[in-house]
Amino acid sequence: MPIEVYSFFSGVGFLDLGFENAGFDIVFVDEYDDRFLQSYQYARRNSGHIPKYGYSNTDVKEYLSDEVWKKTFPEYESHNGMIKGFIGGPPCPDFSTAGKNEGERGKNGHLTTVYV
C-alpha cells in the first residue's frame, strides 16, 4: 500500500514527481500561486493520476484550523495504520543570501514556520 503524501508549496510539481516515481501517492496538492498550479496540472495532464483530495491554491495558513483540515480531508484520521507524509518547498528567497536575505521578517519568510 503506497504512502499517502500531502504536498504544500508544490510549485510546478518536480518534488512531487520524484516522490511519485519512488512509489508514493500524492493525495493533495496545494500551491498558492495559480500560475504554478496551472503549470503543475498542465504538466501532469497525461499522467492519469488525480490527487484524492484534488488541487488547491488556498493560503497554507488556512489548514492550521482543525475545522478546515477536517472538512478538506475527511478521511485523514481513519488511517487504518497507513503512514502519511508531508512534503513541500516553502518560499526561500527571504532566507537566501542571493535573494532578499530578510529571513522571517521578509514578505514570505514566516511561511517556513507555518509549514513546520
N, C-alpha and C positions, 0 to 999 in steps of 0.2 A: 504494500500500500504506500503510494508516494506521500511525502511530507507536504502538507499544505503550507504555502508561503503567501504572506500578505506583503505587497510591495508599496512602499511610500516613497515620495520624491523619485518617481520612476523614470523621469526623463523620457527618452525615446526607447527605452527598454533593453539596453545592452546587458545590464546586470541581470535582469530577469531572464533574458535569453540564455545566459550562461547557466543559471540555475535550472531552467527547463531542460537544457541539453544534458545536465547532470542527473535528470530524473525527478526533479521537484515539480510540484503542481502549483503554479501561480494562480491563486484563487481570488485575488483582488489587486487592482492597480489604481493608485492614486497619484496623480500628477496635477499640481495646481495650475500650471501654465497650459492653457488649452492648445496652444500650437504644438507643444511637445506631446501632449496626449493624442492629438490627431495624427502626429507623425508615428507614434507608437502603434496606434491602431492600423494605420496605412501599411506600415512595415510588416504587420502580422496578419494581414487580410487573408493570406493563403495558408496560414498555419493550421487552421481547423480548431484551434484552441480558443475558447472564450472563457475568461475567468468566471468561476462560480458566482461571485458577488459582483461581477462587472467592473466597469471603469468609472472613475470619478475624478473630478477636478475640484474637489472640496478642500478647503483650508485644513491642513492636518490637525490644527488645534481643535477642530470640531470633534474629533474622535477621542478627545480626552474626557468627554462626557459619557458616563455609563449609559445614559438613556440613548444617545446617538449610536454608541457602539452596539448595544443590544438590538436596536432597530435595524442597523445596517447589516449586522452579522448574527442573525437569529439562531443559527446552529453552532455558534462558536463554543459555547460551554458544554455542549453534548459531544465531546470529542472522542468518546469510546477508546481511549488510550492512544489516540493519534497525536503525533508530535506536530506542532505548528511552529512556523518560523516567520520572522520579520526581517525584511531587507529594505535598504533604501540608501539614497545618496543625498543627504540634506545639503543645501547650498553651501559651498565652501569659500566663495570669493572673499567674504569678510574675514576669513582666517588666513588667507594666502598672502605671503609676502609679495607675490606677483600681482595680487589683487588689491583690495582696499586696505587690508591689514587693520581692520577695526574690531575684530573679534566679536564678542557678544553684543557690543554697542552698535554694530553695523545693522543695516536695514534688515537682513535676514539672519544675522548671527544667532539670534535667540532660537531659531528653528532646530539647531542641533540639540539643544537642551530639550525642546519639546519632543523631538524624535526619540531621544533616550528615555 
